[in-house]
Amino acid sequence: MKLVAEISLYPLNEEYIEPIKDFIARLNQYDALEVNTGMTSTTVEGDYQLVMDVVSKEMKISYEQMGQAIFVCKFINGDRMGEK
């Protein structure tokens, strides 16, 4: 099953740009995922389990590095995209 996750990251500190860039850079290291970054969110597409594993792992790393932050995530079944 394919999964699409849309993620927005809001670090709760004054230095917020670098943690966001770092999170996106880490997501882009996974060749099996399609990562697209917009102005306010990043979409991650790929195998369901891989997307969930990567998002979980990279969120944990972000929390360990920056402390408090808000992640807003939306998930949709990518297999059914385009269906009416």
C-alpha positions in Angstrom: 0.0 0.0 0.0 1.2 3.5 -0.8 0.9 6.3 1.7 1.1 10.1 1.3 2.0 12.1 4.4 1.8 15.9 4.5 3.9 17.3 7.3 4.4 20.8 8.7 7.0 21.4 11.4 6.8 24.3 13.9 9.9 24.4 16.2 9.0 26.3 19.5 12.1 28.4 19.6 13.5 31.5 18.0 15.9 29.5 15.8 13.4 27.7 13.8 14.6 27.8 10.2 17.6 25.4 10.6 15.7 22.6 12.4 13.1 22.7 9.6 15.8 22.5 6.9 17.5 19.7 8.7 14.3 17.7 9.0 13.6 18.1 5.3 17.2 17.2 4.4 17.0 14.0 6.4 13.8 13.0 4.7 15.4 13.5 1.3 18.1 10.9 2.1 15.6 8.1 1.6 15.8 7.1 -2.1 12.7 5.0 -1.8 10.5 8.0 -0.9 9.3 10.8 -3.0 9.7 14.1 -1.0 8.2 17.4 -2.2 8.6 20.6 -0.2 6.3 23.5 -0.5 6.0 26.8 1.4 4.3 25.5 4.5 4.5 21.7 4.3 6.4 18.7 2.9 4.8 15.7 1.4 6.4 12.2 1.7 5.1 9.4 -0.6 6.1 5.8 -0.6 5.4 2.4 0.8 3.1 2.7 3.8 5.4 1.0 6.4 8.5 2.9 5.1 6.7 6.3 5.3 5.5 5.6 8.9 8.9 4.2 10.0 10.8 7.2 8.5 8.5 9.8 9.8 8.6 8.3 13.3 12.4 8.0 13.3 13.0 11.5 12.0 10.4 13.1 14.3 12.2 11.5 17.3 15.6 12.8 16.1 14.1 16.3 15.7 12.6 16.3 19.2 16.0 15.1 20.6 17.8 17.9 18.8 15.5 20.9 19.4 13.3 20.0 22.3 9.8 21.3 21.9 8.2 21.4 18.5 4.8 20.9 16.9 4.4 18.4 14.0 1.1 18.7 12.0 0.6 15.5 9.9 -2.1 14.4 7.5 -2.1 11.0 5.9 -4.0 9.6 2.9 -4.0 6.3 1.2 -1.9 6.9 -1.9 -3.3 3.8 -3.7 -6.7 5.4 -4.0 -5.6 8.9 -5.1 -7.4 9.9 -8.3 -10.5 7.8 -7.6 -13.9 9.5 -7.4 
